[in-house]
Amino acid sequence: MIPFVSIRKGACEYLVILLAAIPYGIVVNYIMLPHAVVGGGLTGLCEILYFATDTVVPIWLSQLVINALFLIVACFTIGWRVCVRTVYCVLCLTLWLKFLPPVDCSPVADPLLALILGGVLNGVGMAAIFLCHGSTGGTDILALIINKYRSWALGRILLTFDFVIMSSAWFLPQVHSVENICYALVYTFVATNTIDGVMYFWNHRLV
């Protein structure tokens, strides 16, 4: 029999994941898309599809479909246990992308300030998800699959994906500028360092 405390802890973690996914939807739809900044990972790939199809293919739909394909492959390669909580995280991210519709003009007009703010917000949200043993799926899953069959470091694989995706955005008319690529790099730097900082603080907090 599963202890009541364990059930309550699991329920709290799932609630935190649901709430922590809100900044992701806000940052993508209210900051990145209006400023035409393409980040890394699966989100960046979905942004490229969004701009390439002239906004016909919404990000929430492409992310859901691609993640579903990745998860199906992952179930047969790295095991279904790894995928259970990832499925929930993906659904939470998709939910907020869907119900927080994109806008034409970002609430924060200055691109640099908007991307720094977005990096902090999304970094905090992603850190909360990771601390609850969640996974955002996307290229993380693909990296785990590749890592199983090749002795390549996960960080190197993910960095390669991010570089290819952000570089590909250069060919989009909406993103074709050095400034937008630099904004994407700033956003990635701020977000990743925020994730590391929040997780370090939490793991070394005073009890």
N, CA, C and O of each residue as an XYZ file, in Angstrom:
828
protein
N       0.848     -1.201      0.000
C       0.000      0.000      0.000
C       0.882      1.248      0.000
O       1.840      1.342      0.767
N       0.545      2.208     -0.874
C       1.343      3.413     -1.000
C       1.020      4.343      0.166
O      -0.152      4.649      0.388
N       2.033      4.807      0.925
C       1.793      5.702      2.044
C       1.079      6.977      1.605
O       1.279      7.464      0.492
N       0.237      7.511      2.501
C      -0.514      8.735      2.199
C       0.415      9.899      1.915
O       0.139     10.720      1.040
N       1.527      9.974      2.660
C       2.480     11.072      2.470
C       3.052     11.059      1.065
O       3.232     12.111      0.450
N       3.337      9.862      0.555
C       3.891      9.747     -0.799
C       2.869     10.194     -1.842
O       3.218     10.842     -2.829
N       1.606      9.841     -1.613
C       0.549     10.250     -2.542
C       0.406     11.771     -2.542
O       0.287     12.393     -3.598
N       0.418     12.365     -1.338
C       0.274     13.817     -1.239
C       1.465     14.525     -1.882
O       1.291     15.541     -2.555
N       2.669     13.998     -1.679
C       3.855     14.598     -2.272
C       3.780     14.532     -3.798
O       4.097     15.503     -4.485
N       3.358     13.376     -4.320
C       3.233     13.231     -5.772
C       2.205     14.183     -6.348
O       2.419     14.772     -7.407
N       1.071     14.335     -5.640
C       0.018     15.242     -6.102
C       0.517     16.690     -6.104
O       0.218     17.448     -7.027
N       1.272     17.072     -5.077
C       1.837     18.429     -5.005
C       2.809     18.678     -6.149
O       2.824     19.761     -6.735
N       3.622     17.672     -6.466
C       4.585     17.817     -7.554
C       3.871     18.003     -8.890
O       4.295     18.818     -9.710
N       2.805     17.264     -9.111
C       2.051     17.402    -10.365
C       1.393     18.782    -10.446
O       1.308     19.367    -11.526
N       0.927     19.303     -9.303
C       0.329     20.638     -9.292
C       1.386     21.702     -9.580
O       1.135     22.645    -10.330
N       2.569     21.548     -8.981
C       3.662     22.496     -9.221
C       4.056     22.489    -10.692
O       4.293     23.547    -11.275
N       4.127     21.312    -11.293
C       4.477     21.214    -12.716
C       3.462     21.959    -13.573
O       3.831     22.674    -14.505
N       2.176     21.788    -13.250
C       1.116     22.478    -14.002
C       1.276     23.992    -13.918
O       1.171     24.688    -14.928
N       1.530     24.498    -12.720
C       1.672     25.943    -12.523
C       2.995     26.463    -13.087
O       3.061     27.572    -13.617
N       4.060     25.640    -12.964
C       5.383     26.062    -13.445
C       5.442     26.127    -14.966
O       6.354     26.737    -15.526
N       4.487     25.507    -15.634
C       4.452     25.554    -17.098
C       3.863     26.861    -17.622
O       3.993     27.175    -18.805
N       3.208     27.632    -16.727
C       2.590     28.894    -17.160
C       3.627     29.875    -17.724
O       3.396     30.430    -18.798
N       4.777     30.115    -17.035
C       5.761     31.046    -17.599
C       6.219     30.660    -19.001
O       6.519     31.528    -19.820
N       6.272     29.361    -19.275
C       6.684     28.906    -20.603
C       5.728     29.439    -21.672
O       6.161     29.988    -22.685
N       4.425     29.270    -21.434
C       3.440     29.763    -22.394
C       3.496     31.272    -22.543
O       3.361     31.797    -23.649
N       3.694     31.975    -21.429
C       3.779     33.437    -21.457
C       4.989     33.899    -22.259
O       4.880     34.783    -23.109
N       6.142     33.295    -21.983
C       7.385     33.712    -22.644
C       7.329     33.454    -24.149
O       7.710     34.314    -24.942
N       6.859     32.278    -24.538
C       6.812     31.945    -25.973
C       5.821     32.833    -26.716
O       6.159     33.432    -27.738
N       4.580     32.918    -26.195
C       3.525     33.623    -26.929
C       3.551     35.137    -26.779
O       3.093     35.848    -27.673
N       4.084     35.651    -25.657
C       4.028     37.091    -25.421
C       5.383     37.791    -25.536
O       5.452     39.020    -25.511
N       6.452     37.015    -25.660
C       7.777     37.631    -25.779
C       8.520     37.158    -27.026
O       8.927     37.974    -27.853
N       8.698     35.849    -27.165
C       9.525     35.342    -28.253
C       8.870     35.519    -29.624
O       9.511     35.997    -30.560
N       7.606     35.138    -29.746
C       6.949     35.255    -31.048
C       6.774     36.709    -31.498
O       7.088     37.017    -32.648
N       6.285     37.617    -30.643
C       6.139     39.009    -31.094
C       7.466     39.658    -31.505
O       7.500     40.499    -32.403
N       8.558     39.259    -30.838
C       9.867     39.827    -31.171
C      10.615     38.987    -32.214
O      11.764     39.284    -32.541
N       9.962     37.940    -32.734
C      10.550     37.079    -33.772
C      11.911     36.543    -33.360
O      12.872     36.606    -34.127
N      11.986     36.015    -32.146
C      13.223     35.430    -31.630
C      13.029     33.928    -31.499
O      12.116     33.472    -30.811
N      13.878     33.170    -32.152
C      13.790     31.709    -32.148
C      14.836     31.136    -31.203
O      16.035     31.330    -31.403
N      14.382     30.436    -30.182
C      15.291     29.818    -29.229
C      15.751     28.452    -29.691
O      15.596     28.088    -30.857
N      16.318     27.702    -28.766
C      16.798     26.368    -29.105
C      15.775     25.302    -28.756
O      14.649     25.604    -28.360
N      16.179     24.065    -28.908
C      15.316     22.945    -28.551
C      14.109     22.795    -29.461
O      14.041     23.386    -30.539
N      13.156     21.988    -29.000
C      11.956     21.736    -29.792
C      11.115     23.000    -29.944
O      10.471     23.199    -30.974
N      11.117     23.850    -28.927
C      10.364     25.104    -29.026
C      10.858     25.932    -30.198
O      10.061     26.490    -30.953
N      12.175     26.009    -30.349
C      12.739     26.751    -31.472
C      12.340     26.143    -32.808
O      12.017     26.860    -33.755
N      12.365     24.825    -32.879
C      11.954     24.145    -34.117
C      10.492     24.446    -34.435
O      10.140     24.686    -35.590
N       9.640     24.434    -33.407
C       8.223     24.726    -33.617
C       8.012     26.183    -34.014
O       7.100     26.495    -34.779
N       8.856     27.075    -33.493
C       8.785     28.476    -33.899
C       9.140     28.621    -35.381
O       8.514     29.395    -36.105
N      10.138     27.875    -35.818
C      10.527     27.920    -37.233
C       9.361     27.469    -38.109
O       9.077     28.090    -39.133
N       8.687     26.394    -37.713
C       7.514     25.921    -38.460
C       6.406     26.975    -38.444
O       5.711     27.179    -39.439
N       6.256     27.632    -37.311
C       5.225     28.665    -37.156
C       5.465     29.822    -38.121
O       4.544     30.268    -38.805
N       6.703     30.304    -38.172
C       7.033     31.420    -39.058
C       7.078     30.983    -40.523
O       6.648     31.717    -41.412
N       7.603     29.780    -40.762
C       7.742     29.289    -42.145
C       6.385     29.081    -42.809
O       6.257     29.232    -44.024
N       5.374     28.735    -42.016
C       4.025     28.526    -42.565
C       3.157     29.772    -42.416
O       1.939     29.717    -42.585
N       3.797     30.896    -42.099
C       3.089     32.166    -41.937
C       1.990     32.045    -40.874
O       0.850     32.460    -41.084
N       2.363     31.470    -39.736
C       1.520     31.302    -38.537
C       0.358     30.319    -38.728
O      -0.537     30.251    -37.885
N       0.366     29.561    -39.825
C      -0.722     28.603    -40.057
C      -0.646     27.442    -39.067
O      -1.670     27.000    -38.547
N       0.570     26.948    -38.807
C       0.755     25.832    -37.870
C       1.078     26.398    -36.488
O       2.183     26.898    -36.274
N       0.129     26.328    -35.541
C       0.390     26.870    -34.203
C       1.458     26.072    -33.463
O       1.625     24.874    -33.691
N       2.176     26.752    -32.577
C       3.265     26.102    -31.863
C       2.766     24.968    -30.983
O       3.411     23.923    -30.894
N       1.621     25.161    -30.328
C       1.128     24.121    -29.431
C       0.856     22.823    -30.181
O       1.073     21.739    -29.639
N       0.381     22.922    -31.423
C       0.053     21.733    -32.202
C       1.310     21.013    -32.667
O       1.419     19.798    -32.508
N       2.266     21.751    -33.244
C       3.489     21.115    -33.735
C       4.278     20.511    -32.577
O       4.854     19.433    -32.721
N       4.310     21.196    -31.425
C       5.030     20.651    -30.282
C       4.390     19.360    -29.783
O       5.087     18.405    -29.441
N       3.065     19.338    -29.743
C       2.356     18.148    -29.277
C       2.610     16.962    -30.202
O       2.873     15.853    -29.738
N       2.529     17.198    -31.506
C       2.709     16.117    -32.478
C       4.145     15.587    -32.458
O       4.364     14.376    -32.418
N       5.124     16.503    -32.486
C       6.531     16.073    -32.514
C       6.903     15.365    -31.218
O       7.599     14.349    -31.238
N       6.439     15.901    -30.090
C       6.716     15.249    -28.812
C       6.095     13.860    -28.751
O       6.690     12.930    -28.206
N       4.900     13.723    -29.310
C       4.236     12.418    -29.315
C       5.070     11.401    -30.100
O       5.221     10.255    -29.678
N       5.607     11.830    -31.241
C       6.457     10.943    -32.041
C       7.720     10.564    -31.280
O       8.114      9.398    -31.258
N       8.358     11.564    -30.649
C       9.565     11.298    -29.865
C       9.279     10.330    -28.722
O      10.072      9.427    -28.453
N       8.140     10.521    -28.048
C       7.804      9.685    -26.894
C       7.507      8.242    -27.304
O       7.845      7.304    -26.582
N       6.880      8.074    -28.454
C       6.607      6.715    -28.949
C       7.917      5.972    -29.189
O       8.073      4.813    -28.805
N       8.859      6.669    -29.836
C      10.174      6.056    -30.081
C      10.885      5.790    -28.754
O      11.518      4.749    -28.578
N      10.776      6.746    -27.818
C      11.454      6.606    -26.528
C      10.928      5.419    -25.731
O      11.698      4.747    -25.044
N       9.637      5.156    -25.815
C       9.051      4.031    -25.080
C       9.689      2.708    -25.487
O       9.828      1.798    -24.670
N      10.075      2.612    -26.755
C      10.666      1.364    -27.248
C      12.191      1.345    -27.130
O      12.823      0.323    -27.397
N      12.778      2.468    -26.731
C      14.244      2.523    -26.660
C      14.765      2.733    -25.243
O      15.627      1.984    -24.782
N      14.247      3.750    -24.546
C      14.756      4.034    -23.201
C      13.770      3.646    -22.104
O      14.054      3.838    -20.922
N      12.609      3.100    -22.486
C      11.672      2.583    -21.494
C      10.521      3.524    -21.184
O      10.678      4.745    -21.198
N       9.354      2.938    -20.903
C       8.156      3.742    -20.690
C       8.157      4.475    -19.352
O       7.478      5.492    -19.210
N       8.904      3.979    -18.372
C       8.913      4.623    -17.058
C       9.452      6.055    -17.135
O       8.996      6.940    -16.411
N      10.422      6.267    -18.017
C      11.000      7.598    -18.183
C       9.989      8.556    -18.809
O      10.057      9.769    -18.613
N       9.054      7.989    -19.564
C       8.158      8.814    -20.366
C       6.881      9.236    -19.640
O       6.222     10.183    -20.070
N       6.517      8.558    -18.550
C       5.224      8.809    -17.906
C       5.071     10.263    -17.479
O       4.119     10.929    -17.885
N       6.002     10.766    -16.659
C       5.886     12.138    -16.185
C       6.172     13.131    -17.308
O       5.673     14.256    -17.283
N       6.968     12.725    -18.285
C       7.240     13.597    -19.424
C       5.958     13.879    -20.208
O       5.732     15.000    -20.665
N       5.119     12.846    -20.359
C       3.838     13.017    -21.059
C       2.996     14.083    -20.363
O       2.410     14.948    -21.014
N       2.944     14.012    -19.034
C       2.180     14.991    -18.272
C       2.751     16.399    -18.460
O       1.999     17.354    -18.656
N       4.071     16.525    -18.401
C       4.717     17.835    -18.585
C       4.418     18.409    -19.964
O       4.114     19.593    -20.104
N       4.506     17.562    -20.974
C       4.239     18.001    -22.349
C       2.807     18.493    -22.482
O       2.554     19.501    -23.143
N       1.867     17.788    -21.858
C       0.461     18.191    -21.918
C       0.249     19.531    -21.210
O      -0.542     20.357    -21.664
N       0.959     19.745    -20.095
C       0.850     21.018    -19.378
C       1.384     22.167    -20.225
O       0.756     23.223    -20.309
N       2.539     21.966    -20.851
C       3.121     23.000    -21.707
C       2.202     23.304    -22.887
O       1.999     24.463    -23.251
N       1.653     22.248    -23.476
C       0.745     22.417    -24.608
C      -0.511     23.169    -24.194
O      -1.021     24.007    -24.938
N      -1.006     22.859    -22.991
C      -2.211     23.519    -22.477
C      -2.046     25.028    -22.426
O      -2.908     25.770    -22.897
N      -0.922     25.487    -21.845
C      -0.731     26.940    -21.701
C      -0.390     27.600    -23.032
O      -0.756     28.755    -23.251
N       0.300     26.897    -23.924
C       0.547     27.444    -25.259
C      -0.763     27.641    -26.014
O      -0.918     28.595    -26.777
N      -1.701     26.724    -25.790
C      -2.997     26.776    -26.471
C      -3.903     27.862    -25.903
O      -4.528     28.606    -26.658
N      -3.977     27.958    -24.588
C      -4.943     28.863    -23.963
C      -4.373     30.235    -23.608
O      -5.091     31.090    -23.089
N      -3.097     30.447    -23.881
C      -2.515     31.787    -23.813
C      -2.153     32.165    -25.250
O      -1.000     32.008    -25.654
N      -3.112     32.657    -26.021
C      -2.900     32.881    -27.460
C      -1.819     33.900    -27.753
O      -1.641     34.855    -26.997
N      -1.086     33.704    -28.858
C      -0.032     34.653    -29.248
C      -0.607     36.044    -29.513
O      -1.774     36.187    -29.877
N       0.225     37.059    -29.327
C      -0.179     38.441    -29.595
C       0.752     39.040    -30.635
O       1.874     38.569    -30.819
N       0.285     40.078    -31.313
C       1.101     40.721    -32.336
C       2.169     41.637    -31.731
O       3.245     41.813    -32.303
N       1.860     42.211    -30.579
C       2.779     43.148    -29.945
C       3.069     42.694    -28.522
O       2.149     42.461    -27.739
N       4.337     42.570    -28.194
C       4.735     42.123    -26.863
C       4.436     43.195    -25.818
O       4.585     44.383    -26.103
N       4.017     42.800    -24.610
C       3.798     43.779    -23.531
C       5.075     44.534    -23.167
O       5.010     45.653    -22.660
N       6.235     43.926    -23.424
C       7.524     44.578    -23.171
C       8.112     44.966    -24.518
O       8.526     44.103    -25.293
N       8.149     46.253    -24.793
C       8.534     46.731    -26.132
C      10.009     46.531    -26.438
O      10.359     46.180    -27.565
N      10.872     46.744    -25.471
C      12.311     46.617    -25.715
C      12.695     45.145    -25.834
O      12.495     44.389    -24.882
N      13.244     44.710    -26.980
C      13.544     43.288    -27.192
C      14.534     42.717    -26.186
O      14.331     41.618    -25.670
N      15.601     43.453    -25.906
C      16.625     42.939    -24.996
C      16.054     42.758    -23.589
O      16.252     41.718    -22.960
N      15.350     43.770    -23.104
C      14.739     43.675    -21.773
C      13.715     42.547    -21.733
O      13.629     41.819    -20.745
N      12.929     42.399    -22.820
C      11.911     41.353    -22.889
C      12.546     39.968    -22.823
O      12.048     39.085    -22.125
N      13.650     39.780    -23.555
C      14.289     38.466    -23.590
C      14.986     38.147    -22.279
O      15.012     36.987    -21.867
N      15.551     39.148    -21.613
C      16.161     38.912    -20.301
C      15.075     38.516    -19.301
O      15.234     37.558    -18.544
N      13.973     39.263    -19.308
C      12.847     38.941    -18.425
C      12.305     37.550    -18.741
O      12.013     36.769    -17.835
N      12.174     37.248    -20.028
C      11.679     35.937    -20.432
C      12.601     34.819    -19.996
O      12.141     33.759    -19.573
N      13.899     35.049    -20.096
C      14.856     34.038    -19.665
C      14.745     33.741    -18.179
O      14.831     32.586    -17.760
N      14.554     34.796    -17.380
C      14.408     34.605    -15.937
C      13.109     33.863    -15.618
O      13.114     32.907    -14.842
N      12.003     34.300    -16.213
C      10.711     33.673    -15.947
C      10.711     32.201    -16.340
O      10.305     31.335    -15.565
N      11.172     31.937    -17.554
C      11.171     30.555    -18.025
C      12.181     29.712    -17.258
O      11.941     28.529    -17.018
N      13.303     30.304    -16.873
C      14.302     29.576    -16.096
C      13.759     29.119    -14.759
O      13.993     27.985    -14.341
N      13.030     30.004    -14.084
C      12.431     29.649    -12.800
C      11.401     28.537    -12.978
O      11.360     27.586    -12.198
N      10.561     28.667    -14.024
C       9.544     27.646    -14.279
C      10.145     26.291    -14.606
O       9.702     25.266    -14.088
N      11.158     26.287    -15.469
C      11.786     25.024    -15.841
C      12.506     24.385    -14.653
O      12.499     23.164    -14.500
N      13.123     25.214    -13.817
C      13.800     24.689    -12.627
C      12.805     24.004    -11.707
O      13.089     22.939    -11.159
N      11.630     24.620    -11.535
C      10.593     24.024    -10.700
C      10.143     22.680    -11.264
O       9.902     21.734    -10.514
N      10.032     22.602    -12.588
C       9.633     21.341    -13.223
C      10.696     20.274    -13.006
O      10.373     19.132    -12.676
N      11.953     20.635    -13.188
C      13.041     19.671    -12.997
C      13.133     19.215    -11.540
O      13.410     18.045    -11.274
N      12.903     20.134    -10.593
C      12.950     19.779     -9.172
C      11.814     18.833     -8.786
O      11.902     18.106     -7.797
N      10.755     18.857     -9.580
C       9.634     17.928     -9.360
C       9.801     16.667    -10.203
O       8.846     15.922    -10.417
N      11.028     16.436    -10.681
C      11.370     15.234    -11.465
C      10.603     15.173    -12.784
O      10.273     14.094    -13.277
N      10.327     16.347    -13.345
C       9.655     16.396    -14.630
C      10.639     16.592    -15.768
O      11.820     16.865    -15.552
N      10.138     16.451    -16.967
C      10.951     16.639    -18.166
C      10.087     17.312    -19.219
O       8.917     16.969    -19.386
N      10.666     18.269    -19.927
C       9.903     18.998    -20.934
C       9.863     18.275    -22.276
O       9.248     18.764    -23.223
N      10.506     17.129    -22.366
C      10.475     16.362    -23.609
C      11.325     17.002    -24.685
O      12.414     17.506    -24.409
N      10.830     16.982    -25.911
C      11.533     17.623    -27.018
C      12.885     17.002    -27.316
O      13.029     15.780    -27.350
N      13.876     17.861    -27.530
C      15.204     17.373    -27.898
C      15.882     16.627    -26.747
O      16.838     15.883    -26.963
N      15.374     16.833    -25.499
C      15.908     16.056    -24.373
C      15.707     14.567    -24.615
O      16.603     13.757    -24.374
N      14.522     14.220    -25.094
C      14.215     12.816    -25.376
C      15.104     12.291    -26.488
O      15.661     11.198    -26.389
N      15.231     13.082    -27.549
C      16.061     12.675    -28.677
C      17.509     12.490    -28.248
O      18.191     11.578    -28.714
N      17.976     13.365    -27.352
C      19.354     13.256    -26.856
C      19.548     11.987    -26.040
O      20.586     11.334    -26.142
N      18.554     11.634    -25.231
C      18.637     10.405    -24.431
C      18.679      9.164    -25.325
O      19.399      8.206    -25.046
N      17.896      9.200    -26.401
C      17.878      8.071    -27.331
C      19.235      7.924    -28.015
O      19.770      6.820    -28.118
N      19.792      9.053    -28.485
C      21.098      9.017    -29.147
C      22.170      8.568    -28.160
O      23.048      7.775    -28.502
N      22.091      9.082    -26.933
C      23.083      8.743    -25.910
C      23.094      7.261    -25.581
O      24.129      6.713    -25.200
N      21.948      6.611    -25.728
C      21.883      5.186    -25.421
C      22.698      4.356    -26.403
O      23.259      3.323    -26.036
N      22.764      4.807    -27.651
C      23.441      4.031    -28.685
C      24.802      4.605    -29.081
O      25.577      3.954    -29.782
N      25.088      5.831    -28.627
C      26.368      6.457    -28.906
C      26.907      7.052    -27.610
O      26.147      7.612    -26.820
N      28.193      6.935    -27.393
C      28.787      7.437    -26.151
C      29.095      8.933    -26.269
O      30.225      9.371    -26.052
N      28.052      9.708    -26.620
C      28.203     11.152    -26.733
C      27.587     11.811    -25.505
O      26.548     11.369    -25.014
N      28.220     12.860    -25.012
C      27.710     13.562    -23.836
C      26.367     14.225    -24.155
O      26.180     14.780    -25.238
N      25.435     14.160    -23.195
C      24.112     14.735    -23.407
C      24.202     16.238    -23.680
O      23.517     16.763    -24.559
N      25.061     16.925    -22.910
C      25.197     18.364    -23.095
C      25.656     18.722    -24.491
O      25.181     19.691    -25.083
N      26.588     17.931    -25.018
C      27.098     18.201    -26.362
C      26.016     17.971    -27.414
O      25.912     18.722    -28.384
N      25.217     16.934    -27.216
C      24.134     16.648    -28.158
C      23.118     17.778    -28.157
O      22.703     18.249    -29.215
N      22.716     18.214    -26.956
C      21.722     19.280    -26.838
C      22.255     20.596    -27.397
O      21.519     21.343    -28.043
N      23.529     20.878    -27.151
C      24.142     22.094    -27.671
C      24.155     22.083    -29.197
O      23.929     23.113    -29.834
N      24.421     20.912    -29.780
C      24.415     20.783    -31.245
C      23.025     21.051    -31.806
O      22.872     21.761    -32.799
N      22.007     20.472    -31.157
C      20.629     20.709    -31.586
C      20.299     22.203    -31.541
O      19.756     22.758    -32.496
N      20.633     22.843    -30.423
C      20.324     24.264    -30.257
C      21.028     25.102    -31.315
O      20.432     26.020    -31.880
N      22.286     24.792    -31.585
C      23.046     25.547    -32.574
C      22.417     25.419    -33.961
O      22.259     26.411    -34.673
N      22.062     24.197    -34.336
C      21.468     23.966    -35.665
C      20.128     24.685    -35.793
O      19.852     25.318    -36.812
N      19.290     24.585    -34.746
C      17.957     25.186    -34.799
C      18.039     26.704    -34.839
O      17.379     27.336    -35.664
N      18.840     27.297    -33.959
C      18.945     28.760    -33.932
C      19.611     29.299    -35.198
O      19.266     30.383    -35.669
N      20.552     28.554    -35.740
C      21.197     28.981    -36.990
C      20.219     28.907    -38.154
O      20.245     29.758    -39.043
N      19.354     27.893    -38.154
C      18.378     27.735    -39.234
C      17.395     28.901    -39.279
O      16.869     29.236    -40.340
N      17.148     29.525    -38.108
C      16.209     30.644    -38.058
C      16.682     31.821    -38.901
O      15.882     32.674    -39.284
N      17.970     31.869    -39.189
C      18.535     32.956    -40.003
C      17.857     33.053    -41.364
O      17.757     34.141    -41.931
N      17.390     31.921    -41.892
C      16.821     31.886    -43.241
C      15.347     32.303    -43.266
O      14.750     32.387    -44.339
N      14.759     32.562    -42.102
C      13.376     33.024    -42.063
C      13.337     34.538    -42.270
O      14.113     35.258    -41.641
N      12.467     35.032    -43.124
C      12.388     36.487    -43.345
C      12.084     37.262    -42.064
O      12.572     38.376    -41.873
N      11.268     36.659    -41.180
C      10.892     37.351    -39.938
C      12.047     37.465    -38.950
O      12.051     38.344    -38.088
N      13.037     36.563    -39.079
C      14.119     36.484    -38.091
C      15.461     36.905    -38.674
O      16.459     36.970    -37.956
N      15.491     37.188    -39.957
C      16.761     37.386    -40.672
C      17.472     38.665    -40.220
O      17.426     39.692    -40.896
N      18.131     38.575    -39.057
C      18.926     39.700    -38.578
C      19.884     39.205    -37.503
O      19.575     38.288    -36.742
N      21.040     39.827    -37.462
C      22.040     39.460    -36.458
C      21.507     39.748    -35.056
O      21.782     39.009    -34.111
N      20.738     40.835    -34.937
C      20.197     41.214    -33.631
C      19.314     40.117    -33.054
O      19.430     39.783    -31.875
N      18.435     39.555    -33.873
C      17.518     38.527    -33.376
C      18.255     37.260    -32.950
O      17.872     36.615    -31.974
N      19.308     36.906    -33.677
C      20.112     35.752    -33.287
C      20.814     36.025    -31.957
O      20.896     35.148    -31.097
N      21.319     37.252    -31.796
C      21.978     37.625    -30.531
C      20.979     37.624    -29.379
O      21.306     37.202    -28.269
N      19.760     38.096    -29.641
C      18.727     38.071    -28.611
C      18.445     36.640    -28.172
O      18.242     36.373    -26.988
N      18.433     35.720    -29.139
C      18.194     34.308    -28.818
C      19.309     33.763    -27.935
O      19.050     33.001    -27.003
N      20.541     34.148    -28.224
C      21.675     33.700    -27.415
C      21.596     34.270    -25.998
O      21.881     33.571    -25.026
N      21.206     35.543    -25.886
C      21.052     36.169    -24.572
C      19.970     35.453    -23.774
O      20.149     35.151    -22.594
N      18.844     35.187    -24.434
C      17.741     34.483    -23.770
C      18.190     33.114    -23.269
O      17.904     32.741    -22.131
N      18.893     32.368    -24.119
C      19.358     31.029    -23.744
C      20.332     31.098    -22.575
O      20.263     30.285    -21.654
N      21.234     32.067    -22.615
C      22.211     32.220    -21.535
C      21.518     32.540    -20.212
O      21.833     31.940    -19.185
N      20.577     33.484    -20.235
C      19.875     33.875    -19.013
C      19.030     32.725    -18.480
O      19.032     32.458    -17.278
N      18.305     32.041    -19.371
C      17.421     30.953    -18.943
C      18.204     29.804    -18.319
O      17.839     29.311    -17.252
N      19.283     29.374    -18.980
C      20.049     28.241    -18.465
C      20.719     28.570    -17.141
O      20.772     27.726    -16.247
N      21.230     29.786    -17.005
C      21.868     30.177    -15.750
C      20.846     30.357    -14.630
O      21.148     30.106    -13.464
N      19.645     30.788    -14.984
C      18.581     30.892    -13.983
C      18.188     29.503    -13.484
O      17.985     29.298    -12.288
N      18.085     28.565    -14.403
C      17.774     27.180    -14.014
C      18.824     26.648    -13.046
O      18.497     26.099    -11.993
N      20.084     26.819    -13.417
C      21.176     26.339    -12.559
C      21.153     27.035    -11.192
O      21.347     26.391    -10.161
N      20.917     28.344    -11.190
C      20.915     29.099     -9.949
C      19.791     28.691     -9.017
O      20.007     28.515     -7.818
N      18.579     28.537     -9.567
C      17.433     28.138     -8.749
C      17.626     26.736     -8.181
O      17.343     26.494     -7.007
N      18.106     25.816     -9.007
C      18.292     24.445     -8.544
C      19.412     24.361     -7.505
O      19.316     23.599     -6.543
N      20.466     25.142     -7.702
C      21.560     25.153     -6.722
C      21.063     25.704     -5.388
O      21.348     25.146     -4.328
N      20.317     26.806     -5.454
C      19.790     27.408     -4.230
C      18.878     26.430     -3.495
O      18.962     26.287     -2.276
N      18.006     25.759     -4.248
C      17.055     24.829     -3.618
C      17.765     23.644     -2.982
O      17.428     23.225     -1.874
N      18.741     23.115     -3.687
C      19.454     21.937     -3.180
C      20.386     22.267     -2.020
O      20.765     21.378     -1.257
N      20.763     23.552     -1.878
C      21.674     23.928     -0.795
C      21.008     24.903      0.185
O      21.690     25.589      0.946
N      19.681     24.956      0.158
C      18.959     25.849      1.060
C      19.169     25.457      2.518
O      19.466     24.304      2.831
N      19.013     26.419      3.384
C      19.135     26.138      4.822
C      17.871     25.436      5.302
O      16.762     25.891      5.022
N      18.031     24.356      6.007
C      16.883     23.593      6.528
C      16.515     24.121      7.905
O      15.577     23.623      8.527
